């Protein structure tokens, strides 16, 4: 793939926040169907070696759920494959989450909110994590340095670790933090008002 096209393996996480369905999508290292020692299939970790699909998803959702309140449920996941950028993604695996719920307490705002975490990959291409209807407790100020503790710290530490299986669109892992921006998403606000 190129630095602008996801794949060839794409992970989609589906979640419901405040009754509103959303999806997150990320490029992933190679995925294999069930094989010796990996009854759920496996992803290749950034540091090499395989990790069970369900264990990999648990590791990822563990660092994501602190961004949402208990009103958010991660409901399902899918893995897609596309051989070339022009191909349509083909679903090759999927399943439901059981009791994967947000853990943020008493958010100041969580409807029509959007956070974008900008990073650079090992090959210096842009990598983003976009979160919709996330729980905001502090402020909408731009963050330019990863905090020493907390949800953002833990997410960035995981995405840059050898145990992670998520990569940028260029196929390389995250390596540098650029910023995290937070805002009210006007398109979502308009959609919610019309519903």
N, C-alpha and C positions, 0 to 999 in steps of 0.2 A: 504494500500500500504506500501511498504518498503521505507527506506530512499533513495533508488536508482531508484524507479519506480514512474513515474508520475501517478496522479490520486487519487481517482477514477474519479474525474471531472477534465477535462483538457481544458484550454482555449487556442485557437490559434488566433493570430492576424496576418493578412496578409497585407504587405505593399510593395510599389514599390518605390525604391530609385534610381534615375538616370536611369530609365528604367529597372532596375533589380528587379525581384520579390524576396521577402524574407518572412519568417514567424518567429514569436516569439511564444513560447509555455510556458505555466505555469500551475502548479497545482492550483486548486481553491477549495474553500469550496463548500459545497453542492449547487447544482443548482436545482430550482423547475420550472416547466412549469407555464404558466399564472395561477394565482389564485387570490383570493379576494384582491383587492387593488394593484395588480402587473400584469398589462395587458401584460407586456413583459417578464414575468417570473422574478425570483429573485435569487440572490446569498445570502448565509449566510455570514455576516461580521465577521471578526476575534473577534470583541468584542461582538458578539451575535446580533440577530435581522436580518431582511432581508433588502436588498437594491435592488431596481429595476435593472434589467439587463442593460438597456441602461444608467441609471445613474451611475452604477458601471463602465461600460466601458468608460463613459465620464470622470470619476474621474481618471481612470488609464491612458487613452490617454493624459489627461491634463498634467501629469507629465512625459510622454514619448516624446511628440512632441518637446520639447526644445533640444533634442539630435540630431534632424535631420533638414536639411534645407528645404526651401519651395519647393524644388524639390522632396520631399518625401511625398507620400500620403498613409495613412492607408486606405485600400480599403474594407476589410471585416473581419468578426470574426466568429468563430465557437466554440461551446461547445461540448466536447466529453465525453462519459462515458465508463469506463472499470471496471468491477466488481473485477477482479483479475489481478495481474501483467502479467499473461500469455495471457489474453484476448486481442483481437484487439479492439482499441477504436471505439466506435459507435457514429456517429454524432447525437446529440439530439436537437441542436438549432443553429441558425446562422443568419447572416444578413449583410448588407452593411453599411459602414460608409459614412456619408455625410460631405464633407469639413473638414476632419481631416488631417491636413497638418503640416509638420515640421515648426518650428519657428526660428531655429538658423540662425543668420545673417552672411553672407560672410565667409563661412568656409575656413580654410587653406587647408583642405583635406576632401574628403567625398566619394571617390571611392575606394573600396577594403579596407576600414578601419574596424576595429573591436574593440569593447570595451567589456570587461568582468568585471562585478561588482560582487565581491565575498562577501558573507555574511554567518552568522551562524543563524540557526533558534532557536526558543525557546528550542528545544530538542538538540541543539548544533550540528546539521547536516549541511552540506554544502548546500547553496542555491546560484544560479547564475542567473544573467541577462546578456544575450549576445546580443549585438547590432551590426548588419552588415551595412556597408555603412553609418555610423553615421557621423555627421559633427564635425570635430575637428578644434578648433580655437586656441588652446594654445600650447600644446606640447604632446608628447607621454610619458611623465614621469609617473611612477607608483604613484598612490594616496593611501596613507595609513591612512589618517584621513579624515572624511567627512567634506567638506568645510562648513563654517557657513552660506553661501547663495548659490544660484544658482541651476542649474538643478539636479546635483547629490544630493545635500542637500534635495531638494523637493521630489525626487524619494525615497530616503531612509526614509524620514519622513513619506511618504505615506505608504510604504511597512511595516513599523513597527506600523502603527496606528490601532486603533480599528475599523476604518471605512473601512479598506482594506479587500478584499475578496481573494487576491492572497496569496498562502501559498507555503512553500517548498515541496519537494517530500515526506517529512515525515508527511505532513499534519499540520505542525505548522508554524506560521508566522515568518518572519525575525525578528531578535532581535539585532544582532551585525554586524557591518561593519568590513570587513577584508581588502579589497583593491579594487581598480579599475585599470585595466591594459588596455593599448591602444596600438594598433599596426596596421601595414599594413598586411592584410591577403593575404599571397602568393598564396593560392589556389584560392581565388577570383580574384586576379590579373591575374593569368594564364587563368582562365575561361573567363574573360572579353577580354583578348587579342585574344583568339581563336574565340570569337563570331563574 
